[in-house]
Amino acid sequence: MIKIINWIIWLVLVILWNYRFPQATPFQDVLVAVFLSILFIIIQLLQSRYLKKSNARSKFNQ
């Protein structure tokens, strides 16, 4: 579910970029899309690490 939410947020940001900067070149469009993709990959890695840590803590608390 988190992956779908992240993808939707990424898509909305790319669409906003395209409407906010219609004069941007195709290179700039690709550059922003790649930057946002890398950003969301990092966010996804951080989320998975946080979930692993919280799951590990909950096992010890039981």
CHARMM internal coordinates of N, CA and C (Angstrom, degrees):
IC EDIT
DIST 1 N 1 CA 1.4562
DIST 1 CA 1 C 1.5276
ANGL 1 N 1 CA 1 C 111.04
DIST 1 C 2 N 1.3294
ANGL 1 CA 1 C 2 N 116.59
DIHE 1 N 1 CA 1 C 2 N -39.16
DIST 2 N 2 CA 1.4641
ANGL 1 C 2 N 2 CA 120.87
DIHE 1 CA 1 C 2 N 2 CA -179.72
DIST 2 CA 2 C 1.5298
ANGL 2 N 2 CA 2 C 109.94
DIHE 1 C 2 N 2 CA 2 C -64.61
DIST 2 C 3 N 1.3409
ANGL 2 CA 2 C 3 N 117.09
DIHE 2 N 2 CA 2 C 3 N -37.23
DIST 3 N 3 CA 1.4672
ANGL 2 C 3 N 3 CA 120.12
DIHE 2 CA 2 C 3 N 3 CA 179.19
DIST 3 CA 3 C 1.5192
ANGL 3 N 3 CA 3 C 111.19
DIHE 2 C 3 N 3 CA 3 C -62.61
DIST 3 C 4 N 1.3158
ANGL 3 CA 3 C 4 N 116.41
DIHE 3 N 3 CA 3 C 4 N -39.52
DIST 4 N 4 CA 1.4625
ANGL 3 C 4 N 4 CA 120.34
DIHE 3 CA 3 C 4 N 4 CA 179.38
DIST 4 CA 4 C 1.5170
ANGL 4 N 4 CA 4 C 110.54
DIHE 3 C 4 N 4 CA 4 C -66.32
DIST 4 C 5 N 1.3165
ANGL 4 CA 4 C 5 N 117.18
DIHE 4 N 4 CA 4 C 5 N -42.84
DIST 5 N 5 CA 1.4686
ANGL 4 C 5 N 5 CA 121.25
DIHE 4 CA 4 C 5 N 5 CA 178.61
DIST 5 CA 5 C 1.5236
ANGL 5 N 5 CA 5 C 110.11
DIHE 4 C 5 N 5 CA 5 C -62.80
DIST 5 C 6 N 1.3345
ANGL 5 CA 5 C 6 N 116.87
DIHE 5 N 5 CA 5 C 6 N -44.88
DIST 6 N 6 CA 1.4636
ANGL 5 C 6 N 6 CA 119.97
DIHE 5 CA 5 C 6 N 6 CA 178.30
DIST 6 CA 6 C 1.5217
ANGL 6 N 6 CA 6 C 111.30
DIHE 5 C 6 N 6 CA 6 C -61.19
DIST 6 C 7 N 1.3272
ANGL 6 CA 6 C 7 N 117.10
DIHE 6 N 6 CA 6 C 7 N -40.95
DIST 7 N 7 CA 1.4561
ANGL 6 C 7 N 7 CA 120.60
DIHE 6 CA 6 C 7 N 7 CA 179.80
DIST 7 CA 7 C 1.5240
ANGL 7 N 7 CA 7 C 110.87
DIHE 6 C 7 N 7 CA 7 C -64.69
DIST 7 C 8 N 1.3226
ANGL 7 CA 7 C 8 N 116.76
DIHE 7 N 7 CA 7 C 8 N -41.61
DIST 8 N 8 CA 1.4690
ANGL 7 C 8 N 8 CA 120.63
DIHE 7 CA 7 C 8 N 8 CA 179.28
DIST 8 CA 8 C 1.5301
ANGL 8 N 8 CA 8 C 110.33
DIHE 7 C 8 N 8 CA 8 C -64.24
DIST 8 C 9 N 1.3187
ANGL 8 CA 8 C 9 N 117.25
DIHE 8 N 8 CA 8 C 9 N -42.18
DIST 9 N 9 CA 1.4681
ANGL 8 C 9 N 9 CA 120.52
DIHE 8 CA 8 C 9 N 9 CA 177.91
DIST 9 CA 9 C 1.5243
ANGL 9 N 9 CA 9 C 110.00
DIHE 8 C 9 N 9 CA 9 C -62.51
DIST 9 C 10 N 1.3508
ANGL 9 CA 9 C 10 N 116.74
DIHE 9 N 9 CA 9 C 10 N -43.67
DIST 10 N 10 CA 1.4614
ANGL 9 C 10 N 10 CA 120.80
DIHE 9 CA 9 C 10 N 10 CA 177.89
DIST 10 CA 10 C 1.5281
ANGL 10 N 10 CA 10 C 110.57
DIHE 9 C 10 N 10 CA 10 C -59.20
DIST 10 C 11 N 1.3166
ANGL 10 CA 10 C 11 N 116.15
DIHE 10 N 10 CA 10 C 11 N -45.84
DIST 11 N 11 CA 1.4623
ANGL 10 C 11 N 11 CA 121.00
DIHE 10 CA 10 C 11 N 11 CA -179.32
DIST 11 CA 11 C 1.5297
ANGL 11 N 11 CA 11 C 111.25
DIHE 10 C 11 N 11 CA 11 C -62.03
DIST 11 C 12 N 1.3128
ANGL 11 CA 11 C 12 N 117.21
DIHE 11 N 11 CA 11 C 12 N -44.05
DIST 12 N 12 CA 1.4666
ANGL 11 C 12 N 12 CA 121.14
DIHE 11 CA 11 C 12 N 12 CA 178.99
DIST 12 CA 12 C 1.5276
ANGL 12 N 12 CA 12 C 110.32
DIHE 11 C 12 N 12 CA 12 C -62.00
DIST 12 C 13 N 1.3293
ANGL 12 CA 12 C 13 N 117.30
DIHE 12 N 12 CA 12 C 13 N -41.47
DIST 13 N 13 CA 1.4652
ANGL 12 C 13 N 13 CA 120.04
DIHE 12 CA 12 C 13 N 13 CA 179.03
DIST 13 CA 13 C 1.5270
ANGL 13 N 13 CA 13 C 111.69
DIHE 12 C 13 N 13 CA 13 C -65.13
DIST 13 C 14 N 1.3281
ANGL 13 CA 13 C 14 N 117.40
DIHE 13 N 13 CA 13 C 14 N -39.82
DIST 14 N 14 CA 1.4692
ANGL 13 C 14 N 14 CA 120.20
DIHE 13 CA 13 C 14 N 14 CA 177.55
DIST 14 CA 14 C 1.5258
ANGL 14 N 14 CA 14 C 110.28
DIHE 13 C 14 N 14 CA 14 C -65.09
DIST 14 C 15 N 1.3279
ANGL 14 CA 14 C 15 N 117.24
DIHE 14 N 14 CA 14 C 15 N -42.33
DIST 15 N 15 CA 1.4660
ANGL 14 C 15 N 15 CA 120.62
DIHE 14 CA 14 C 15 N 15 CA 178.34
DIST 15 CA 15 C 1.5261
ANGL 15 N 15 CA 15 C 110.58
DIHE 14 C 15 N 15 CA 15 C -64.11
DIST 15 C 16 N 1.3244
ANGL 15 CA 15 C 16 N 117.21
DIHE 15 N 15 CA 15 C 16 N -43.70
DIST 16 N 16 CA 1.4721
ANGL 15 C 16 N 16 CA 120.38
DIHE 15 CA 15 C 16 N 16 CA 177.29
DIST 16 CA 16 C 1.5232
ANGL 16 N 16 CA 16 C 111.31
DIHE 15 C 16 N 16 CA 16 C -60.25
DIST 16 C 17 N 1.3386
ANGL 16 CA 16 C 17 N 116.56
DIHE 16 N 16 CA 16 C 17 N -41.49
DIST 17 N 17 CA 1.4610
ANGL 16 C 17 N 17 CA 120.52
DIHE 16 CA 16 C 17 N 17 CA 177.43
DIST 17 CA 17 C 1.5318
ANGL 17 N 17 CA 17 C 110.13
DIHE 16 C 17 N 17 CA 17 C -58.16
DIST 17 C 18 N 1.3295
ANGL 17 CA 17 C 18 N 115.86
DIHE 17 N 17 CA 17 C 18 N -46.20
DIST 18 N 18 CA 1.4642
ANGL 17 C 18 N 18 CA 119.76
DIHE 17 CA 17 C 18 N 18 CA -177.16
DIST 18 CA 18 C 1.5305
ANGL 18 N 18 CA 18 C 112.42
DIHE 17 C 18 N 18 CA 18 C -66.47
DIST 18 C 19 N 1.3170
ANGL 18 CA 18 C 19 N 117.57
DIHE 18 N 18 CA 18 C 19 N -34.57
DIST 19 N 19 CA 1.4630
ANGL 18 C 19 N 19 CA 119.81
DIHE 18 CA 18 C 19 N 19 CA 178.21
DIST 19 CA 19 C 1.5302
ANGL 19 N 19 CA 19 C 111.96
DIHE 18 C 19 N 19 CA 19 C -81.10
DIST 19 C 20 N 1.3128
ANGL 19 CA 19 C 20 N 116.70
DIHE 19 N 19 CA 19 C 20 N -31.75
DIST 20 N 20 CA 1.4705
ANGL 19 C 20 N 20 CA 120.11
DIHE 19 CA 19 C 20 N 20 CA -178.61
DIST 20 CA 20 C 1.5272
ANGL 20 N 20 CA 20 C 111.21
DIHE 19 C 20 N 20 CA 20 C -75.71
DIST 20 C 21 N 1.3393
ANGL 20 CA 20 C 21 N 115.87
DIHE 20 N 20 CA 20 C 21 N -34.18
DIST 21 N 21 CA 1.4623
ANGL 20 C 21 N 21 CA 120.95
DIHE 20 CA 20 C 21 N 21 CA -178.18
DIST 21 CA 21 C 1.5304
ANGL 21 N 21 CA 21 C 109.90
DIHE 20 C 21 N 21 CA 21 C -125.80
DIST 21 C 22 N 1.3326
ANGL 21 CA 21 C 22 N 117.52
DIHE 21 N 21 CA 21 C 22 N 70.54
DIST 22 N 22 CA 1.4682
ANGL 21 C 22 N 22 CA 119.20
DIHE 21 CA 21 C 22 N 22 CA -178.08
DIST 22 CA 22 C 1.5276
ANGL 22 N 22 CA 22 C 112.98
DIHE 21 C 22 N 22 CA 22 C -68.81
DIST 22 C 23 N 1.3314
ANGL 22 CA 22 C 23 N 117.63
DIHE 22 N 22 CA 22 C 23 N -19.92
DIST 23 N 23 CA 1.4501
ANGL 22 C 23 N 23 CA 121.15
DIHE 22 CA 22 C 23 N 23 CA -179.66
DIST 23 CA 23 C 1.5290
ANGL 23 N 23 CA 23 C 112.09
DIHE 22 C 23 N 23 CA 23 C -83.56
DIST 23 C 24 N 1.3300
ANGL 23 CA 23 C 24 N 118.04
DIHE 23 N 23 CA 23 C 24 N -0.70
DIST 24 N 24 CA 1.4607
ANGL 23 C 24 N 24 CA 121.14
DIHE 23 CA 23 C 24 N 24 CA -179.50
DIST 24 CA 24 C 1.5267
ANGL 24 N 24 CA 24 C 110.27
DIHE 23 C 24 N 24 CA 24 C -64.90
DIST 24 C 25 N 1.3200
ANGL 24 CA 24 C 25 N 114.36
DIHE 24 N 24 CA 24 C 25 N 145.44
DIST 25 N 25 CA 1.4630
ANGL 24 C 25 N 25 CA 119.58
DIHE 24 CA 24 C 25 N 25 CA 179.03
DIST 25 CA 25 C 1.5302
ANGL 25 N 25 CA 25 C 109.43
DIHE 24 C 25 N 25 CA 25 C -75.88
DIST 25 C 26 N 1.3224
ANGL 25 CA 25 C 26 N 117.49
DIHE 25 N 25 CA 25 C 26 N 161.57
DIST 26 N 26 CA 1.4705
ANGL 25 C 26 N 26 CA 119.52
DIHE 25 CA 25 C 26 N 26 CA 176.11
DIST 26 CA 26 C 1.5324
ANGL 26 N 26 CA 26 C 112.26
DIHE 25 C 26 N 26 CA 26 C -57.68
DIST 26 C 27 N 1.3247
ANGL 26 CA 26 C 27 N 116.21
DIHE 26 N 26 CA 26 C 27 N -35.33
DIST 27 N 27 CA 1.4658
ANGL 26 C 27 N 27 CA 119.44
DIHE 26 CA 26 C 27 N 27 CA 177.30
DIST 27 CA 27 C 1.5246
ANGL 27 N 27 CA 27 C 110.94
DIHE 26 C 27 N 27 CA 27 C -61.34
DIST 27 C 28 N 1.3133
ANGL 27 CA 27 C 28 N 117.21
DIHE 27 N 27 CA 27 C 28 N -43.88
DIST 28 N 28 CA 1.4627
ANGL 27 C 28 N 28 CA 121.10
DIHE 27 CA 27 C 28 N 28 CA 178.86
DIST 28 CA 28 C 1.5296
ANGL 28 N 28 CA 28 C 110.95
DIHE 27 C 28 N 28 CA 28 C -64.87
DIST 28 C 29 N 1.3284
ANGL 28 CA 28 C 29 N 116.99
DIHE 28 N 28 CA 28 C 29 N -38.43
DIST 29 N 29 CA 1.4664
ANGL 28 C 29 N 29 CA 120.66
DIHE 28 CA 28 C 29 N 29 CA 177.19
DIST 29 CA 29 C 1.5297
ANGL 29 N 29 CA 29 C 110.95
DIHE 28 C 29 N 29 CA 29 C -60.61
DIST 29 C 30 N 1.3224
ANGL 29 CA 29 C 30 N 115.40
DIHE 29 N 29 CA 29 C 30 N -46.36
DIST 30 N 30 CA 1.4682
ANGL 29 C 30 N 30 CA 119.75
DIHE 29 CA 29 C 30 N 30 CA 179.33
DIST 30 CA 30 C 1.5175
ANGL 30 N 30 CA 30 C 110.58
DIHE 29 C 30 N 30 CA 30 C -65.51
DIST 30 C 31 N 1.3147
ANGL 30 CA 30 C 31 N 116.83
DIHE 30 N 30 CA 30 C 31 N -41.60
DIST 31 N 31 CA 1.4644
ANGL 30 C 31 N 31 CA 121.16
DIHE 30 CA 30 C 31 N 31 CA 179.97
DIST 31 CA 31 C 1.5291
ANGL 31 N 31 CA 31 C 111.66
DIHE 30 C 31 N 31 CA 31 C -60.19
DIST 31 C 32 N 1.3199
ANGL 31 CA 31 C 32 N 116.90
DIHE 31 N 31 CA 31 C 32 N -44.73
DIST 32 N 32 CA 1.4627
ANGL 31 C 32 N 32 CA 120.98
DIHE 31 CA 31 C 32 N 32 CA 179.01
DIST 32 CA 32 C 1.5283
ANGL 32 N 32 CA 32 C 110.77
DIHE 31 C 32 N 32 CA 32 C -66.51
DIST 32 C 33 N 1.3289
ANGL 32 CA 32 C 33 N 117.47
DIHE 32 N 32 CA 32 C 33 N -41.32
DIST 33 N 33 CA 1.4658
ANGL 32 C 33 N 33 CA 120.41
DIHE 32 CA 32 C 33 N 33 CA 179.09
DIST 33 CA 33 C 1.5357
ANGL 33 N 33 CA 33 C 110.51
DIHE 32 C 33 N 33 CA 33 C -63.17
DIST 33 C 34 N 1.3215
ANGL 33 CA 33 C 34 N 117.20
DIHE 33 N 33 CA 33 C 34 N -41.63
DIST 34 N 34 CA 1.4732
ANGL 33 C 34 N 34 CA 120.52
DIHE 33 CA 33 C 34 N 34 CA 178.16
DIST 34 CA 34 C 1.5217
ANGL 34 N 34 CA 34 C 110.50
DIHE 33 C 34 N 34 CA 34 C -66.14
DIST 34 C 35 N 1.3316
ANGL 34 CA 34 C 35 N 117.07
DIHE 34 N 34 CA 34 C 35 N -43.50
DIST 35 N 35 CA 1.4609
ANGL 34 C 35 N 35 CA 120.52
DIHE 34 CA 34 C 35 N 35 CA 177.62
DIST 35 CA 35 C 1.5253
ANGL 35 N 35 CA 35 C 111.27
DIHE 34 C 35 N 35 CA 35 C -58.86
DIST 35 C 36 N 1.3350
ANGL 35 CA 35 C 36 N 116.38
DIHE 35 N 35 CA 35 C 36 N -46.50
DIST 36 N 36 CA 1.4617
ANGL 35 C 36 N 36 CA 119.48
DIHE 35 CA 35 C 36 N 36 CA 179.17
DIST 36 CA 36 C 1.5320
ANGL 36 N 36 CA 36 C 111.27
DIHE 35 C 36 N 36 CA 36 C -64.54
DIST 36 C 37 N 1.3172
ANGL 36 CA 36 C 37 N 117.29
DIHE 36 N 36 CA 36 C 37 N -36.69
DIST 37 N 37 CA 1.4628
ANGL 36 C 37 N 37 CA 120.43
DIHE 36 CA 36 C 37 N 37 CA 178.09
DIST 37 CA 37 C 1.5219
ANGL 37 N 37 CA 37 C 110.84
DIHE 36 C 37 N 37 CA 37 C -62.88
DIST 37 C 38 N 1.3308
ANGL 37 CA 37 C 38 N 116.05
DIHE 37 N 37 CA 37 C 38 N -46.45
DIST 38 N 38 CA 1.4718
ANGL 37 C 38 N 38 CA 119.86
DIHE 37 CA 37 C 38 N 38 CA 178.69
DIST 38 CA 38 C 1.5185
ANGL 38 N 38 CA 38 C 110.44
DIHE 37 C 38 N 38 CA 38 C -62.96
DIST 38 C 39 N 1.3179
ANGL 38 CA 38 C 39 N 117.00
DIHE 38 N 38 CA 38 C 39 N -41.80
DIST 39 N 39 CA 1.4628
ANGL 38 C 39 N 39 CA 121.13
DIHE 38 CA 38 C 39 N 39 CA 177.78
DIST 39 CA 39 C 1.5277
ANGL 39 N 39 CA 39 C 111.02
DIHE 38 C 39 N 39 CA 39 C -58.92
DIST 39 C 40 N 1.3309
ANGL 39 CA 39 C 40 N 116.72
DIHE 39 N 39 CA 39 C 40 N -44.50
DIST 40 N 40 CA 1.4537
ANGL 39 C 40 N 40 CA 119.41
DIHE 39 CA 39 C 40 N 40 CA -178.63
DIST 40 CA 40 C 1.5219
ANGL 40 N 40 CA 40 C 112.60
DIHE 39 C 40 N 40 CA 40 C -73.72
DIST 40 C 41 N 1.3294
ANGL 40 CA 40 C 41 N 118.14
DIHE 40 N 40 CA 40 C 41 N -26.57
DIST 41 N 41 CA 1.4710
ANGL 40 C 41 N 41 CA 120.45
DIHE 40 CA 40 C 41 N 41 CA 172.85
DIST 41 CA 41 C 1.5224
ANGL 41 N 41 CA 41 C 109.30
DIHE 40 C 41 N 41 CA 41 C -65.88
DIST 41 C 42 N 1.3253
ANGL 41 CA 41 C 42 N 116.64
DIHE 41 N 41 CA 41 C 42 N -42.85
DIST 42 N 42 CA 1.4678
ANGL 41 C 42 N 42 CA 120.64
DIHE 41 CA 41 C 42 N 42 CA 177.79
DIST 42 CA 42 C 1.5186
ANGL 42 N 42 CA 42 C 110.43
DIHE 41 C 42 N 42 CA 42 C -63.82
DIST 42 C 43 N 1.3171
ANGL 42 CA 42 C 43 N 117.36
DIHE 42 N 42 CA 42 C 43 N -42.92
DIST 43 N 43 CA 1.4698
ANGL 42 C 43 N 43 CA 120.79
DIHE 42 CA 42 C 43 N 43 CA 177.98
DIST 43 CA 43 C 1.5269
ANGL 43 N 43 CA 43 C 110.17
DIHE 42 C 43 N 43 CA 43 C -61.38
DIST 43 C 44 N 1.3289
ANGL 43 CA 43 C 44 N 116.82
DIHE 43 N 43 CA 43 C 44 N -41.85
DIST 44 N 44 CA 1.4578
ANGL 43 C 44 N 44 CA 120.92
DIHE 43 CA 43 C 44 N 44 CA 179.85
DIST 44 CA 44 C 1.5335
ANGL 44 N 44 CA 44 C 111.10
DIHE 43 C 44 N 44 CA 44 C -64.18
DIST 44 C 45 N 1.3316
ANGL 44 CA 44 C 45 N 117.17
DIHE 44 N 44 CA 44 C 45 N -40.26
DIST 45 N 45 CA 1.4614
ANGL 44 C 45 N 45 CA 120.32
DIHE 44 CA 44 C 45 N 45 CA 177.14
DIST 45 CA 45 C 1.5278
ANGL 45 N 45 CA 45 C 111.16
DIHE 44 C 45 N 45 CA 45 C -63.77
DIST 45 C 46 N 1.3231
ANGL 45 CA 45 C 46 N 116.12
DIHE 45 N 45 CA 45 C 46 N -42.48
DIST 46 N 46 CA 1.4661
ANGL 45 C 46 N 46 CA 119.84
DIHE 45 CA 45 C 46 N 46 CA 178.46
DIST 46 CA 46 C 1.5290
ANGL 46 N 46 CA 46 C 110.99
DIHE 45 C 46 N 46 CA 46 C -64.46
DIST 46 C 47 N 1.3310
ANGL 46 CA 46 C 47 N 116.79
DIHE 46 N 46 CA 46 C 47 N -40.04
DIST 47 N 47 CA 1.4591
ANGL 46 C 47 N 47 CA 120.15
DIHE 46 CA 46 C 47 N 47 CA 178.14
DIST 47 CA 47 C 1.5258
ANGL 47 N 47 CA 47 C 111.03
DIHE 46 C 47 N 47 CA 47 C -63.90
DIST 47 C 48 N 1.3192
ANGL 47 CA 47 C 48 N 117.25
DIHE 47 N 47 CA 47 C 48 N -41.97
DIST 48 N 48 CA 1.4626
ANGL 47 C 48 N 48 CA 119.53
DIHE 47 CA 47 C 48 N 48 CA -179.03
DIST 48 CA 48 C 1.5256
ANGL 48 N 48 CA 48 C 111.01
DIHE 47 C 48 N 48 CA 48 C -67.45
DIST 48 C 49 N 1.3326
ANGL 48 CA 48 C 49 N 117.22
DIHE 48 N 48 CA 48 C 49 N -38.21
DIST 49 N 49 CA 1.4723
ANGL 48 C 49 N 49 CA 119.80
DIHE 48 CA 48 C 49 N 49 CA 176.53
DIST 49 CA 49 C 1.5218
ANGL 49 N 49 CA 49 C 110.76
DIHE 48 C 49 N 49 CA 49 C -64.59
DIST 49 C 50 N 1.3250
ANGL 49 CA 49 C 50 N 117.04
DIHE 49 N 49 CA 49 C 50 N -41.32
DIST 50 N 50 CA 1.4557
ANGL 49 C 50 N 50 CA 120.87
DIHE 49 CA 49 C 50 N 50 CA 179.37
DIST 50 CA 50 C 1.5257
ANGL 50 N 50 CA 50 C 110.16
DIHE 49 C 50 N 50 CA 50 C -63.94
DIST 50 C 51 N 1.3337
ANGL 50 CA 50 C 51 N 116.53
DIHE 50 N 50 CA 50 C 51 N -42.32
DIST 51 N 51 CA 1.4663
ANGL 50 C 51 N 51 CA 119.62
DIHE 50 CA 50 C 51 N 51 CA 179.53
DIST 51 CA 51 C 1.5173
ANGL 51 N 51 CA 51 C 111.46
DIHE 50 C 51 N 51 CA 51 C -65.49
DIST 51 C 52 N 1.3322
ANGL 51 CA 51 C 52 N 117.09
DIHE 51 N 51 CA 51 C 52 N -38.39
DIST 52 N 52 CA 1.4707
ANGL 51 C 52 N 52 CA 119.88
DIHE 51 CA 51 C 52 N 52 CA 177.53
DIST 52 CA 52 C 1.5225
ANGL 52 N 52 CA 52 C 111.07
DIHE 51 C 52 N 52 CA 52 C -63.97
DIST 52 C 53 N 1.3389
ANGL 52 CA 52 C 53 N 116.04
DIHE 52 N 52 CA 52 C 53 N -42.54
DIST 53 N 53 CA 1.4601
ANGL 52 C 53 N 53 CA 119.54
DIHE 52 CA 52 C 53 N 53 CA 179.02
DIST 53 CA 53 C 1.5230
ANGL 53 N 53 CA 53 C 111.45
DIHE 52 C 53 N 53 CA 53 C -65.67
DIST 53 C 54 N 1.3209
ANGL 53 CA 53 C 54 N 117.37
DIHE 53 N 53 CA 53 C 54 N -41.56
DIST 54 N 54 CA 1.4639
ANGL 53 C 54 N 54 CA 119.53
DIHE 53 CA 53 C 54 N 54 CA -178.96
DIST 54 CA 54 C 1.5258
ANGL 54 N 54 CA 54 C 110.69
DIHE 53 C 54 N 54 CA 54 C -69.77
DIST 54 C 55 N 1.3348
ANGL 54 CA 54 C 55 N 118.02
DIHE 54 N 54 CA 54 C 55 N -33.70
DIST 55 N 55 CA 1.4634
ANGL 54 C 55 N 55 CA 120.64
DIHE 54 CA 54 C 55 N 55 CA 176.03
DIST 55 CA 55 C 1.5168
ANGL 55 N 55 CA 55 C 110.88
DIHE 54 C 55 N 55 CA 55 C -68.46
DIST 55 C 56 N 1.3242
ANGL 55 CA 55 C 56 N 117.66
DIHE 55 N 55 CA 55 C 56 N -37.87
DIST 56 N 56 CA 1.4569
ANGL 55 C 56 N 56 CA 121.14
DIHE 55 CA 55 C 56 N 56 CA 178.63
DIST 56 CA 56 C 1.5227
ANGL 56 N 56 CA 56 C 110.35
DIHE 55 C 56 N 56 CA 56 C -65.66
DIST 56 C 57 N 1.3068
ANGL 56 CA 56 C 57 N 117.64
DIHE 56 N 56 CA 56 C 57 N -39.98
DIST 57 N 57 CA 1.4638
ANGL 56 C 57 N 57 CA 121.03
DIHE 56 CA 56 C 57 N 57 CA 178.91
DIST 57 CA 57 C 1.5281
ANGL 57 N 57 CA 57 C 111.01
DIHE 56 C 57 N 57 CA 57 C -66.48
DIST 57 C 58 N 1.3173
ANGL 57 CA 57 C 58 N 116.94
DIHE 57 N 57 CA 57 C 58 N -39.59
DIST 58 N 58 CA 1.4595
ANGL 57 C 58 N 58 CA 119.41
DIHE 57 CA 57 C 58 N 58 CA -177.27
DIST 58 CA 58 C 1.5295
ANGL 58 N 58 CA 58 C 111.33
DIHE 57 C 58 N 58 CA 58 C -68.02
DIST 58 C 59 N 1.3410
ANGL 58 CA 58 C 59 N 117.76
DIHE 58 N 58 CA 58 C 59 N -28.89
DIST 59 N 59 CA 1.4540
ANGL 58 C 59 N 59 CA 119.73
DIHE 58 CA 58 C 59 N 59 CA 178.44
DIST 59 CA 59 C 1.5343
ANGL 59 N 59 CA 59 C 111.04
DIHE 58 C 59 N 59 CA 59 C -67.88
DIST 59 C 60 N 1.3385
ANGL 59 CA 59 C 60 N 116.22
DIHE 59 N 59 CA 59 C 60 N -34.83
DIST 60 N 60 CA 1.4497
ANGL 59 C 60 N 60 CA 118.96
DIHE 59 CA 59 C 60 N 60 CA 179.80
DIST 60 CA 60 C 1.5213
ANGL 60 N 60 CA 60 C 112.78
DIHE 59 C 60 N 60 CA 60 C -77.58
DIST 60 C 61 N 1.3241
ANGL 60 CA 60 C 61 N 116.12
DIHE 60 N 60 CA 60 C 61 N -23.54
DIST 61 N 61 CA 1.4660
ANGL 60 C 61 N 61 CA 119.87
DIHE 60 CA 60 C 61 N 61 CA -178.61
DIST 61 CA 61 C 1.5247
ANGL 61 N 61 CA 61 C 112.28
DIHE 60 C 61 N 61 CA 61 C -80.96
DIST 61 C 62 N 1.3096
ANGL 61 CA 61 C 62 N 118.88
DIHE 61 N 61 CA 61 C 62 N -11.93
DIST 62 N 62 CA 1.4615
ANGL 61 C 62 N 62 CA 119.53
DIHE 61 CA 61 C 62 N 62 CA -176.35
DIST 62 CA 62 C 1.4918
ANGL 62 N 62 CA 62 C 112.75
DIHE 61 C 62 N 62 CA 62 C -79.16
END
COOR INIT
IC SEED 1 N 1 CA 1 C
IC BUILD
